[in-house]
Amino acid sequence: MTISRRNLLAGGAGAAILSACGSNTGRGGGGSGPQLSQWYHQYGEAGAERAVQRYAAGFQKARVRVQWRPGNYDQQTAAALLTDSGPDVFEVNGPTLDQIQGGQVLDLTDLLEGVKDDFNPAVLAPKTYDGRVWGIPQVIDMQLLYYRKSLLADAGVEPPTTLDALVDAARKLTDGKTKGLFLGNDGGAGVLGGTPLYAAGLQLVTDDGKAGFDDPAAARTLGKLHRLYADESLLLGAPSDWSDPSAFLQGLTAMQWSGLWALPQVQKELGDDFGVLPFPADGGHGRPTVPVGAYGAAVSARSRHKEAAKEYVKWLWVERTDHQQDFALSYGFHIPARISLAAKATRLRTGPAADAVRFTTDHGYAQPLLWTPASQTAYQDALSRIIRNGAAPENELRSVVRKVTAELDRVKNAERTP
């Protein structure tokens, strides 16, 4: 099985498909300097592996050997960083707070001197800690709402720009053959994550490190997601889950939450008969919202060639904008992490693709660095009970806030530990 870039956005969590040994399939770079090992997770897009091998072969100051790592990449990397046999340079959905606090990765702030403002701030923020940058974003993936123009027109429904309008539209678009909305086979808890909270004008974690949804608006917003389920407006049990646009293309649903990666297939099969939207705003302080994520390049603190590794990362992910654009748009469909490159990309200039870039710039949010797996699990379990079981949002969120506050306190204590 392969792991796609889209997995890092599923519920805001990193992908973990199967545990397997890594494959050592890379070719050495063309340089005559020290030998560097570079790890990537196994992409599902055809041609991506050959592309990164080609990039590595063009670096003249070191011999770079690429390793394509199938299986549970995050787990493999976390273990390897504790040894002297791990990678020098590695792709990461992070780095994680534990890796940064534990001194396992190098500070890369200086690599962005003069160009930091050109990196999309939404995806750079989770790679920044204590004012320092620990990973260089490679490409951006994002999620968005697809809707079928003809089905909405036939039902007299306008594209929804508020959560209440989305709930109403989904109900009106549901008939004997078609459901109004597809948020995944679990009803949306797995994929939506914190997106509804941000749409309500809230956050997962505030700028001063507190739970950002200890607010009545959170309960009101999440309660509306249960209305979708109770109205039987949601498609459940589709042959493929939310990341695959098949349900949308087959007319099983009039609207589907999916990712940018699906856009070329949707456009090929539906032509102009579709549009895209951010997750709609809710409440007086709400705002349209799209979740974004980016794998990044990091350098192991155990590397024997730290300066060469940093120089390679700068060369590939800061200086070689041609490689960055190629990696984003030639193997799958993604947005370059650099704002200037996204603006210049021909495939992103018109239609729904241009809308997606605009949504990312204007409405994008990424899961904050302080949002740990323990917090994620507590929140997502509660969200599932709210959506499917009609559990009281106020009670569920009260419990989640307690758990998240304890987890944030743990993180702050770790900061103070030498």
Buried (B, 14 or more C-beta within 10 A) or exposed (E): EEBBBBBBBBBBBBBEBEEBEBEEEBBBBBBEBBBBBBBBBBBBBEEBBEBBBBBBBBBEBBBBBBBBBBBBBBEBBBEBBEEEEBBBBBBBBBBBBBBBBBEBBBBBEEBBEEBBEBBBEBBBBBBBBEEEBBBBBBBBBBBBBBBBBEBBEEBEBEBBEBBBBBBBBBBBBBEEEBBBBBBBBBBBBBBBBBBBBBBBBBBBBBEEBBBBBBBEBBBBBBBBBBBBBEBEBBBBEBEEBBBBBBBBBEEBBBBBBBBBBBBBBBBEBBEEBBBBBBBBBBBEEBBBBBBBBBBBBBBBBBBEBBEBBBBBBBBBBBBBBEBBBBBBBBBBBBBBBBBEBBEEBEBBEEBBBBBBBBBBBEBBBBBBBBBBEBBBEBBBBBBBBBBBEEBBBEEBBEEBBEBBBBBBEEBEEEEEEE
